Amino acid sequence: MAIQTDFTIEQLRAFVAPYVTEPMDTISDEDYLLDVGIDSITMMTIVEELRQKGFPLTFIQLADNPTIKAWHALLKEYAAEYGG
């Protein structure tokens, strides 16, 4: 499966927006997403959706630092490593 190498932080914010309980424009990239509606079940859903986009992430990786900034860093890391 091809990795989506152009997944910007803005795209990630839009991707996460349906799962949070606060408006995305009030959430910083460093806010702890568990404080704004992301729970473990939701995080598993996000992992599966990201895998469908070609990112081989795990629940543990997202749970380790649940922020937009950290998740984007993981996406960039995998895109660089596997996306060419």
C-alpha positions in Angstrom: 0.0 0.0 0.0 1.3 3.4 -0.9 1.9 5.9 1.8 0.2 9.3 1.5 3.3 11.4 1.8 1.6 14.8 1.6 -0.4 14.5 4.8 -0.1 18.0 6.2 -0.7 19.1 9.8 -3.8 20.9 8.5 -5.1 17.7 6.9 -4.5 15.9 10.2 -6.4 18.5 12.1 -9.3 18.1 9.7 -9.0 14.3 10.0 -9.2 14.5 13.8 -11.9 17.2 14.0 -14.9 14.9 13.9 -13.6 13.0 16.9 -13.1 15.9 19.3 -15.7 17.6 21.5 -14.2 21.1 21.1 -13.9 23.2 17.9 -10.6 22.5 16.2 -9.8 26.2 16.1 -9.7 26.2 19.9 -7.3 23.2 20.1 -3.6 23.8 19.7 -1.3 21.3 18.1 0.2 20.5 21.5 -3.1 20.1 23.4 -3.6 16.6 25.0 -6.4 15.1 22.8 -7.7 12.9 25.6 -8.9 16.2 27.2 -11.0 17.1 24.2 -12.9 13.9 23.5 -10.5 11.4 22.1 -10.7 8.1 24.1 -9.1 4.7 23.6 -11.9 3.4 21.4 -11.8 6.5 19.2 -8.0 6.2 19.0 -8.3 2.7 17.8 -10.6 3.9 15.1 -8.1 6.6 14.1 -5.4 4.0 13.9 -7.4 1.9 11.6 -8.3 4.9 9.3 -4.6 5.9 9.2 -3.6 2.4 8.3 -6.1 2.5 5.4 -4.2 5.6 4.2 -1.0 3.6 4.3 0.4 4.6 7.7 1.4 1.5 9.7 0.9 3.1 13.1 -0.1 1.4 16.3 -2.4 2.3 19.1 0.5 2.5 21.5 2.3 5.0 19.2 -0.7 7.3 19.2 -1.5 6.8 22.9 2.1 7.6 23.9 1.7 11.3 23.0 -1.8 12.1 21.9 -1.3 15.5 20.4 -1.7 16.7 16.8 2.0 17.7 16.8 3.2 14.3 17.9 0.9 12.4 15.6 2.0 14.6 12.7 5.6 13.8 13.5 4.8 10.1 13.3 3.1 10.5 10.0 6.1 12.4 8.6 8.5 9.8 10.0 6.6 7.0 8.3 6.2 8.9 5.0 9.9 9.6 4.9 10.8 6.0 5.8 8.3 4.1 3.7 6.9 6.6 1.2 10.1 7.3 -0.6 
